[in-house]
Each structure stands twice: as structure tokens, then as C-alpha cells.
Amino acid sequence: MASVVPKVPVRFDKVQKYFGAVKVLEEFDLDVAPGEFLVLLGASGSGKTTALRILSGLETATGGRVLIGDRDVTHILPKYRDISMVFQSYALYPHKTVAENIGFPLKVRKIPQAEAEVAVRDAAAQVQIEQLLDRYPRQLSGGQRQRVALARAMVRRPSVFLMDEPLSNLDAKLRGHMRAELKHMQATLGTTTIYVTHDQIEAMTLAHRVAILEKGVLQQLDTPAKIYNDPANLFVAQFIGSPPMNVVHGSLEGSDFKTGGSTVKVGVAGRVAKGILGVRPEDCSVVAPAKGHIKGTIYTTELIGDHTLVTVETERDKLTVKASKEFNGKQGDAIGVLMPKDHLFVFDAETGQRIR
């Protein structure tokens, strides 16, 4: 099956979308490589689902073009775009068996029954539900229903898979399992896949590249590792990471970041009256007050299992630090936070732009 699946590029060329006076997408440019697993990531209202619906043909672009392969599909009906879409809701036919649900797209296309049966079994095997083909949706768990929806999308062997938050209805344990299944399936099939989510963990674990949107504007497009380690701006820096990046308010004077009577040496130089120092929880550490770059008190501690999250309250901010699971500090204790220079980011608080 994997060997005959086409690999095609997808392109958004200056795509715009307005709903009345409301601008949802603004000059959206994006090139998706053949066979790539690309995630559109953003909060509610960022424009990610609108972009997916424009690509699928369920929404019409106000301006710009959409290309699948070398075809301009901007004004082509959805059924002629050679795509398959998986939604947040499973949208299964309750009166049809699993096999009938999976095979429905082939029935519509009048594929011979013997050929369709082989394709259904093949698609079911890809998502490991071949033993459920005679059951009805009401007899399935949420994860099994989602696999049926995936198999139904796969059976057509489309040029492009479009997925709109397909795992959001599942519990946390099953979401983790299905992420692994999805990643394995896409790597096996090699089909160009565009996946929409608000969940940064899904984006980081699934994607070859992540496109982060905010208010209809592309903020950064890169690999998960690059986005995490080299965020383009404050929005991206805070959106990616769990727990999110710490922010410390202060000012930049040369290569000194000053905050609440403390001075932290940083790897950039400039003058910013209202600045933000960013550092990830795992890149700083709790130490004795005299040894820390910033001093504060323990606000709370949370034992996660393999580590302890320590929230430190300073004069102006609260910082989260990943400490060892053996950490035994108590609420109210004086504490210092050590911040290695190589892991610090500085942003302009007014524009959100990173100082480089």
C-alpha cells in the first residue's frame, strides 16, 4: 500500500480570508513538501482551521491561491481535490459496520466489490482494527472509532491527508497511544499530511515541521527542535513548552538584564527600557539565595514523578524551575534561581520581538 501512495507538495500562495470585516488569514504563504507531516499550531481563532478548510474546499479564499501538486485547486470542488479529511468528530454511519464505513468512499466511486474488500482489509490492518470489521460504531471505544475514521480516509489513497484535531475527544492515555500510531502510519504511507491542533505536545511529537499561527499571521515555520530552541518571538517562545517559558520583566542595559535589584548577564547587547528575559524551566536551577542570579521565595512545589516543579516568587514575577525529584524545599523558604547565560532569551516587551 505504501509504495503506491502519491507524494505531492501543497502550497498556500498569499491566501487571505475575511468574514465580513474580520480578517482571519493575512497573506498566508506556506509550502508543504511532498510526504511531509506538517502541523498547523495555534490557539482558538488563530486561523489554522480556516486554512485547512480552504485547502479542503469547505471554505473559499477571499484572495490568493491554493495548489495541490501542480494543480491550482482554489476554485475546484472538494471532491475533485484528491484529499481525505479526518475531523474531531468521528462522523461514522451508525447503521453501517466498520467494514461498510471504511469502504463507503470506494462504494461511492463504484470500485468493484472484490477490489474494495481487499482495500478495506488493507486499510483496517494499517490501523490495527481488522478484527473489528463486523462490529457497529456503538460497539467500539472512542479510540477504535477514531481508527475507523482514519482507515476510511486512508482507503482512498489520497494525495493529501487533512486532519482537524482528530485526537481531542480522547483521554490523555489514549491520545498518547494514538499519536504514536499516527506518526507510524504517516511514515509508513508517506502521504503528505497537514494536521491542525491547539496542543503543542501533539505538534512537537508528530510534526516534521510546525507552522505557528496567531491572529491569521504565520509566526514561525520550522522543525519542532528549532522552534523550541530558537523561537522567533515571545509568542512562539511561550506557546511552545510545558511548562511554558518563564518570563522575567526588567530592562536591558548593554549585556546586563536588570530586574528587581538583580542583574543577569545575557548573550546579547542593546538598550530596551521594557524588556523580558525568557528562560525555560529545565534550563535554570534552584540554589541557595546567595548563589542565584535572582532571589525569591518558594511559592509552591509539585512532585511530578521524575522531577519536582518549584514555583519561585520574586519581587516582580513567578518562575517555574524543574528540580530533582528529591528536592525538599518548603513553601516560604528563601531560594535563588541560577540562569545559565547560554540558555537565556531577551525580548522587547512592547513588540514581542526577540533581541538578537
N, C-alpha and C positions, 0 to 999 in steps of 0.2 A: 504493500500500500504506500509506504513512504516514498518509494522510488518514482511513483508516477504523479505525485502531488506537485503542481507547478509552484515555482518561486518567482514572485513578481514584486516590483517596488510599488510603493504608494507615495503620492505627492500631494500636499496641500500647497497651493500656489496663491499667496496673498488672499486667503479666504476671509471674508467678512460675513458677519451675521448680526442683523438688527431685529429686535422685536419692538416695533414702533420706534420710539426714541432711545430705547435701551440697547446699548452696544454689548453684545455677548462675545464676539470674536473680532479682534482687530488685526487686520493684515497678518493672518496666521500662516506662517511658512513652516513646512515640515517635510522632510524626506525620510521615508522608511525604506530600509534596504531590503532586497529580496530575502525571504526566510527569516527576517528579524522578528524578535519578540519585543515590541515597543510598548511601554506603559505610559498612558496619559494620566498624570497625577495632579490632583488639586482638590481644594475644598469645594463644598457645595456652591454653585454659582460661578465657578471659575471658567466654564466654557468647555470642559473636557467632554461631557456627554453630548453637547451640541455638535462638537467637531466630529464625534463618532456617528451621530445621526446624519450629518451632512454627507459623510463618506458612504453611509449605507443607502442614502437616498430618501430617508424618512423625514429629513428637513431639506429645505432649499437654501443654498447660499445666497446672501444678498449681493456678494461680489466675489471675484476670484474664481479659481478653477480647482477641480479635484481630478487626479489622474490615478488610474489603476493599471499598472504596466505602462504601455504606451497609449492607452485609450483615455481620452477626456470624457469622464462619466458625469460631469457636472449636471447635465440635463437628461441623463438616461434613467429610465425607471429602475427601481431596486432589483427587480427580477432579472434584469439584463446585466447586472454588475459583477456577477460571479463571486458573490460573497456569502458567508454564513454568519449569523449573529446569535450569540448566546446572551440572554438577558438575566437580570437579577431574579425575576420570577421564572419558574421552570417552563410555564406555558405548555404543559403536556395535555394531550387529549385524554380525559379521564375514562372514556369508554373504549379506548384502544389499548392493546397490550404494549409492553415495552417494544417488542419487535415491530408492531404496527406504527408506533410513534416514531421510532428510528427510521423506518422505511418510508414514511409518508412523503418526504421530498422526492423519492425515487418514483413513487406511485404517481405523483403529480406530473412527473416528466415522462411517464409511461415507459419506464425501464422494464424489460422483460422480467417476469417473476423469478426465474431461476437466477438470473444475474443479480437482481435486487436482494434475494435471500443471502447470497454469498457476501454482498457488500454490507448487509446488516450485521451478519455474524462477525465480519472483519472489524467493523466499527465498534461493536459491543466488546470484542476481545481487547481492543486498544484501551478501553476504559474499565476493563475487568468486570463486566456485567453480563457475560454470555450466559450465565446460569439463571438470569432473571428474565429472559426474553418472553416467557409465557405469563408473567405477572402483569397486574394493572398498577397504575401510579399510586392508588390508595394503599397498596401493599408494600410500598417502598419507603425507606427512610429519606430524609432530606438530601443526604449525600448521594444516595442511589438515584434519586430523581435528577439531581444536577448532572450526574454522569450520563443519564439518558439524554438530557438536553445537549450535552457535549457530543455524544455519539450521533445524534440527529444532525448536528451541524457538520460533523466530520464526514458523514456518509456521502455527501455530495462532492467531496474532494474539491472544495472551492479554491480560488486563488488567494483569498484573504479571509481569515477569521476575525470577527469583531466581537469583543466580549465586554459587556457593560456590568460591572460589579457582580460577577457571577457567583461569588462566594459569600456575599454579605449576609445571606439568610442562614448560614451555617454556624454552628457553635465553634468556639475557639479551637478545640482539638481537631475537629473535622476540617476546619479551614486550613490548618497546618498540613494535614494529610493531603487535602486536595491541591494545595499549592505545589507540593512535590509531584503529584500526578499530572497536573497541568504542565509543569516545566518539562517533565519527562516526555509527555505526549507531543508537545510542540517541538522539542529537539528531535524526536523520532520522525515526525511527519515533515518537519522543515517548512511548514506553511507560514507565510507572513502573517503575523498576529498583532493586532492592536487591542490593548486591554485598558479599560478605564477603571480607575479606583480612586478613593479618597484615602486609602490605607497605605501609609508609607512603607510598612513592613512588606505588604504584597509587592509593592513596586521594587523594593530593594532586592527581594528574594527571587522574583520572577524575570525581571527585565534584562535584556541585553543593553538597552538604553532607556532612560526615563526622560520624558518631557514634562516639566513642571509648569502649570498654568496658574495664573492669578488674574482675575478680572479680565479674561479674554486675551491676555498677553502672555507669550511664552517667556518664562523667566530663565530657564536653563535647560539645555538638552545635552545629556552626556551619559556615561556609564554610571551605575549606582555608586561605585567606588569613587569616581571622580567628583560626583555631586556631593558625596559625604565629606570627602577630604579637601575639596576645593570649591566651596559654594560661591556662586556668583554674587549673591547679595544677602541681606539679612533675612528676607522672607524665606529663601531657599534654606539658609542655614538653620532656621528654627523649624521649618516644616519637616526636614529630614532628621531622623534620630530619635531614639526612645531610650531614656528620657530625652527631651529636646535640649538643644544647646543652651547653656547658661548665658545670660546677658548681664553685663555689669555696666552701669551708667557712669559716665565721667567725661573727661576731656583728654585729647591727645595733644601733647606739647613736645614736639620733636619725636623722639622714640620712647617717651615716657607717657604712660597712660595713668592719669591721676583720678582717684576716686575715694571720697570719704577719708581723706588724710593718708591714704596709701598710694604708693607709686609702683607700677608694674612695668618692667621693661618689655617692649614689644619689638617685633621684627620689621616694622615699617616706620616711616618718619613722616611727619606733617603737623598741621595745626588744625584741629577740629574742636570747636567750642563745646558742641554737644555730640559726644561720641559714645559708642557702645563697644565694649570688649566682649568677644564671644569665646567660650571655651566649652568643650564637650565634657560631660560628667566623668567619662572614663579617662580623660586626659589630664585631670587635676587630682589632687590627693589631699586628705586631711592630715594635718601635722600639729605639733604644739604651736600655740599662738605666736610665739617669738620667731618661729621658723617660716611662717606663712607670708605670702605676698599680700594677702588680705586677711583681716581678722574678723571674727564674728562669734556667734554662739550657736550651739546645736538647737535647731528648731524642732526636728523630729528625726527618727531613724526607722527604716523599714528593711527587715530581713527578707530578701527575695529568694534566697536559697544558696546560690553560688556566690552571692555578693550582698552587701548592705548598701542601701541608698541613704545617704546622710544629707539632710537639708540644713544648710547653714544660713542663718540670718545675719546679714551685715547691716551697716548703717543705712544703705540705700536699697539693697536687693536681697533676694533669696537665691542661693546657689545649691544645686544638687551635685553631689560627689559620689562616685562609685567607690566604696571602700571594701575591704575584705569581709568575708562572712563572720570573721572573728571580732570585728570591731564592736566595742562595748561602751562607747561614749553615751552619756545621758543627756536628756533634754536640759538646756540651760548651761551646759558646760562651755567654757571658753575654748575656742578652736581656731586654727589657722588653715587657710587654703593655699596650697602650693600650685603654681601655674607655670609649667614649662614654656619658655619663650617660643619654641618651635611649633606649639600647638595652639597659638593664640590668633584670633582674627579681630580686626578692628573695622567698624562700620560707622558711617555718618548717620547719626540718629535721625536726622530730618529727612534724608533722601533714601536711607536704607542701603546705599551703595557701599561696597567694600573698599577700604583704603588699601591699596596695593603698594 
